[in-house]
Amino acid sequence: MEKLLKLADLFEKSKSSLLAMGNETRLHIVMTMLKLDCHGVRVGEITAHTHLSRPAVSHHLGILKEAGIIGLRREGTKNYYFLDSDLTSLSQLEELIQLVKQVILEENREQ
């Protein structure tokens, strides 16, 4: 029962990350950022590589930023998006997956 409560808590904490990464367009943007430069890319660069409109890219970047997957660095009037080095959201997802695996393995042993 304790693991199920922990699991529910982790699902709640990971909800925004799961929703953000559960979208094909956002996954494509993250993969594009990995290919280009993890230290900072501008919306125009992502637009050029994904063939999405600037408003669409900005919308998806906002969701990824809100979920803690990417960060934003401002230099004057320029905004650079980067994969966030604060791995809190990814660590929560990792912990969630590990706990789900444990619960499944325990369920299988009991059957």
C-alpha positions in Angstrom: 0.0 0.0 0.0 2.9 2.4 0.8 4.3 1.9 -2.7 1.0 2.7 -4.3 0.8 6.0 -2.3 4.3 6.8 -3.4 3.4 5.9 -7.0 0.4 8.2 -6.9 2.6 11.0 -5.5 5.2 10.5 -8.2 2.6 10.5 -10.9 1.2 13.8 -9.6 4.7 15.3 -9.4 5.6 14.1 -12.9 2.3 15.0 -14.6 3.5 18.1 -16.4 6.7 16.3 -17.6 4.7 13.3 -18.8 2.2 15.6 -20.7 5.1 17.7 -22.1 7.0 14.7 -23.4 3.9 12.8 -24.5 3.6 15.1 -27.5 5.3 14.1 -30.8 6.0 17.7 -31.8 7.6 18.5 -28.4 9.7 15.3 -28.7 10.8 16.5 -32.1 11.8 19.9 -30.7 13.8 18.3 -27.9 15.6 16.0 -30.4 16.3 19.0 -32.6 17.8 20.8 -29.6 20.0 17.8 -28.9 21.2 17.8 -32.5 21.8 21.5 -32.7 23.3 22.7 -29.4 22.3 21.9 -25.9 23.8 25.2 -24.6 21.2 27.4 -26.4 19.2 27.6 -29.5 16.9 30.3 -30.7 13.3 29.9 -31.9 14.3 30.6 -35.5 16.8 27.8 -35.5 14.3 25.4 -34.2 11.7 26.6 -36.8 14.2 26.1 -39.6 14.9 22.5 -38.6 11.4 21.5 -37.7 9.4 23.3 -40.4 7.0 24.5 -37.7 5.8 28.1 -37.5 7.4 30.4 -34.9 4.2 30.7 -32.9 3.9 26.8 -32.8 7.5 26.5 -31.7 7.1 29.2 -29.1 4.0 27.5 -27.7 5.7 24.1 -27.4 8.8 25.6 -25.9 6.6 27.3 -23.2 5.1 23.9 -22.3 8.6 22.3 -22.1 9.9 25.2 -20.0 6.9 25.0 -17.7 7.6 21.2 -17.2 11.2 21.9 -16.3 12.6 20.1 -19.3 14.2 23.2 -21.0 15.4 26.5 -19.7 15.6 30.0 -21.1 18.6 32.3 -21.1 18.2 35.9 -22.2 21.1 37.8 -23.7 20.0 41.3 -24.5 17.0 41.0 -26.8 17.8 37.4 -27.7 16.3 34.3 -26.0 18.2 31.0 -26.0 16.5 27.8 -25.1 18.5 24.9 -23.7 17.9 21.5 -22.2 17.7 22.2 -18.5 20.7 21.0 -16.5 18.5 20.9 -13.4 17.4 17.3 -13.9 14.7 17.4 -11.3 11.8 16.6 -13.7 13.8 13.9 -15.4 14.9 12.4 -12.1 11.2 12.3 -11.0 10.3 10.5 -14.2 13.2 8.0 -13.7 12.0 7.4 -10.1 8.5 6.9 -11.3 9.5 4.4 -13.9 11.6 2.4 -11.4 8.8 2.3 -8.9 6.3 1.2 -11.6 8.7 -1.6 -12.6 9.0 -2.7 -8.9 5.2 -2.8 -8.5 4.8 -4.8 -11.7 7.5 -7.3 -10.7 6.0 -7.7 -7.2 2.5 -8.3 -8.8 4.0 -10.9 -11.1 5.7 -12.7 -8.2 2.4 -12.9 -6.3 0.5 -14.5 -9.2 
